[in-house]
Amino acid sequence: MKNNSRIVLCFSLILLIPLYFLKAKLADLSDQYHAGTYLIDWLSSNEPQRHRWAAYKGHEQDKVIVMARLEEEPVQWVQEELPDWRRAIYIVNPSKATAADDNQLKTPINKGHESMAYLTYLIDHYDRLPSTIAFIHAHRSGFLRAWHVDAPLHDNVAALQSLQLDFVQRNGYVNLRCNWNPGCKSKHRYNGHVTEQVWTDIFEGTSTPPLNATAVNTAKTVGDNTYPQKFLRFPSEVGAACCAQFAISRDQARQRPREDYIKIRQWVIDTDLSDAASGRVMEYLWHVIFGKDAVYCPDAEVCYCQVYGQC
């Protein structure tokens, strides 16, 4: 009888332990994808008021959407749904005809995912930047494709319509994702993509490194301006909510000289890391590039209130 009980216990453990880990994994995915909220919004999507989020009612400023796209990706939704935004949409894999068309925006190389377009825009438009610059992906929405968009139905249109432009101006940089999963949870902050060597290669010698940098008494002159030089201390943790969609103010962008963006873009071009790997590095460094500390994880409820007016 005792042997039978032990066998039953062993089989029970064999069954229950995987189920426990499966449940934990499913709960984590549900949180990451906002699955329950998405389902509710999807079931309500035929109602006249499709989106729960109210549009921004503050002062309208000059603003631009910067985007990287594959030539085959449809992006007409930007002009149709967000006509009050200017557009700078870069094709990263241009055909021969597109490459020869001077009216089409192209990146120097197809590498680093969206970062090549983002940096190219800042370099090429540095002297004529609008007040607000939103860097977003080419896909509009979708449960699987755009899961990282926090807005109802993971819709970038709803996100940008609700974006609190006055807060972008006050804060300088805002991540368009407030959900901490992935990127901000404690287990995510040891970031394997951002190594000490990568950190040093990207930031050493730049003019406005992160807040936890150790300064030395030296300077760099660019044109008529002199910028402090700092050598950087590699942080023990790097954390920010994924996934390379954010907005910045013109003033924040100009906290760095154009030469910094040129240097960072050159790192993307020259690195031996793959397209995906170099893009992932940049994904977890945008907040640092634009003046935030190595771990930038505002409380989610506060973030939704400040960034989207969902208080």
N, C-alpha and C positions, 0 to 999 in steps of 0.2 A: 504493500500500500504506500509506504514511504517513497519507494522508487517511482511509483506512478505519479505521486504528487510532485516530485522533483521534475519529472519529465513534462508534466503539464505546466509547471512554473517556467521551465526553460523555454518551451514553445511559446508561452504567453509573452515572455520577455523578447523573444525573437520577433514576434509580431508587433508588440507595442512600441519598442524602441524606434524602429523605422517610421511607424505612424506618428510618433511624437515629433521626430525631426521633419517629417513631411508637413505636419500641421504648422510647425514653426515657420517652415519655408513658405508655405502658402499664405500665412498671415503676413509675412514680410513682403511678399509680392503684392498682396492686396493693398497694403499700405503704400508701397512704391507706386502702384498704378492707380491709386484712388478708386479701386474697383467698385465699391459700393456706391460712391457718389456718382461715378460715371454711369452706372446702370440706371440710377434714378433720373439723371439728366437725359439719358438716352430715351427712357420711357416717356419723358415729358417734352421731347424735342419737337413735337408737332404743335405744341401750344404757341399762341401768338408771341408770348414773351419767352423766347427760346433760352436765353441766358439769364442765370440768376444774378450775374454781376452787372451792376449799373455802370454806365459809361462815365468817364471822367468829365467833371463839370467845371474844372478850373480854367485858368488862363491858357489859351492855345498858343503854343510857341512853335517856331520853325523846327521841323523834326524830319528825320530820315530813317528809313529802314535799310540796313545793310545786310546782304544775304549772299551766301554761296549756293550755287545750284549746278546740277548736271544739266546739260543742254536738253536732255529729254524730259526733265522734270517740269510739270505744269506749275506756273507761278502767277497766272493771271488773277488769282484770288486776291493778291496784294492790291492791285489797282482797282479791282471791282469792289472789294470790301473795305479798303482803307485808303480812299482817295485823298484824304487830307494829309497823308504822309508822302514825302518825297521818297524816291526809290533808288537804291544803288545795288543792283543785282548782278553779281559777277558769275560768269560761266567758267567753270574750272576745267572742263574738258571740251574746249571748242573744236568744232569741225574746221576744215580748211577754209570754208566760206566764212564762218563766223570769225575765225582768227584774222581774216583779211578785212573784216568790217570794222572800221574805226568807230562806228557808233555803238558797238557792243562792248560792254565792260568784261575784261578777261583778267585772270590772275597770271602771274609770271610762270607758275608751275602748279600742277595739281598735287599738292602735298599739304599735310597738316589739317586735313578736313576743312572746316570753315575758317580756320585761323588765317589762312593765306588771303582770303577775301577781306576779312576784318582788318588785318594789318595793312593791306594794300590800300584800302579806303582811307585809313588814317594818314598814311604816308602821302597819298596823292591829293588829299583834300585838306591837309593840315591847316592851311591859311584861310580856308573858307568853310569851316565846320559849322553846321547848324547848332542850335541850342541843345537839342536832345538827339542822341544817336542810339537807335535800338538795333542790336545785332541778333538776328534770329535765323532759324533754319528754313529751308525751302518748303517743307511740308506744312500744311495748314493745321491738320488735326488727324485724329484716328487713335483708337485705343492702344494698338500695338506700336504704330509708327511714331506717334507724338505723345507717348505716355508721360514724358517729362514735362509737358505743358500743364501747369496747375489749373488753368481756367476750366470752366465747365466744358465737358466733351473734349478736353485736351485741345482746345481751339485757340490758336494764336491770334485770331481776329478778336475774340473776346478779351484775351489778355492785353492786347495793345489798345483796344478801345477803353479799357478800365485803368490802364497804367497812369499812375498819379505823377504827372510831369513835374509838378512843383516839388514833390519829394525827390525825384531824380536830380533836380537842380540843387536841392539842399544837401543831399547825401553824396552826390558826385557819381556814385556807382550803385546800381541795384541789380541783384540777381533776379531773373524773372521766374525762378523756381524757389518757393518758400519751403516746400517739403524737404526735410532733412535726409530723406532716403532716396537715392544713395548720396554719399559725399560728406555728410555732416555728423553722422552717428560716430560714437567713440571708436568703433571698430574700423571705420573708414578713414580715420585721420592719419593713420600711418599709410601714407600714399606711395605705393610702389612705383608709380609712374614718375614721381618727382624725386629723383635721387639727388644726393649732394652735388655730384658732378654736373647734372643737368641744371640745377639751381644756380651754381656758380657760372656755368657757361652762359646762361641767359641773362643774369642780373649783374654780374661783376662789371663795374665801370659805368653802369647806367646812372642817371642823375637823380631819380626819385625811387629808390628801392623801398621795400616794405618797412612797416613801422618798427619791426624788431631788428633792424639792421644796426650794426656797430659802425659809427661814423669815424672817419679819420680826417685830418686837416689837409685836404687837398681839394682842388676844384677843376672844372672842365669848362672851357670857353667855346661856345657855339655861336658864331655870328657876333652879335652885340651883347649876348647874354652869357652870364657866368653861372654855372650850376654846381652845387656841392657834389663831390664824389664820395661814395661810400663803398666799403667792402662789406659783404653780407655774411651774416651768421646764418648757417643753415638751420631752420627751425626743427624742433623735435616732431611737430605735427603740421600737416597741411590739410586744411579742410574747407570745403565749400559745397553747397548743393550743386549737383550736376545740372545742366548739360550744355554749357556754352551758349546760353541765351541770356542776354543781359542788356541793360541800358546805361548810358553814361551821359554826363553833361559835357558841353564843349570845354568849360573851364577845367574839368577834371582831366580830359584828354590832353589839354595843354600844360598840365603839370609836368609832363615829360616833353622834351624837345623831339622833333621829328626823327632825329638821329637815333633815339632809343628804339623807336618802332622799326626803323631800318635794321638795326642790329638784331632785334628779336626775330624779325622776318628772315634775316639771313641765317639765323640759327635753324629755323624750320627748314630752309632750303638745304643747308649743309649737313645737318645731322644724319647719322647713319640709321636713326630710328625710322621705321616705316611710316607711311601716310597715317595709318590708324594710331600708332603709338605716339607720334609727334603731336597729332591732334589731341590725344588724351592728355598729354603733358600740358598743352596750352589750356585745355578745358579747366584744369585745376590750378591755373595761375592767373587767369584774367583778373580775379579780385585783387591779387597782389599787384599786378601791373597797374591797376587803377586805384592804388592808394590804401587798400585795406590790409589788415594784418594777415599773417599766414593762415590762421583759422578765422573764417568769416562766416558765422552761422547764427544770424539773428533768430530769435524765438519765432517759430512759425506763425503763431497768431498775430504777433506784432508785425511780422513781415506782410501778411495778407492785408492788414489794416493800412500800413504805410505805403506799400507798393501798389495795391489794387483798390484801396478804399473799402475793403470788406471788414468793417469794424463791428 
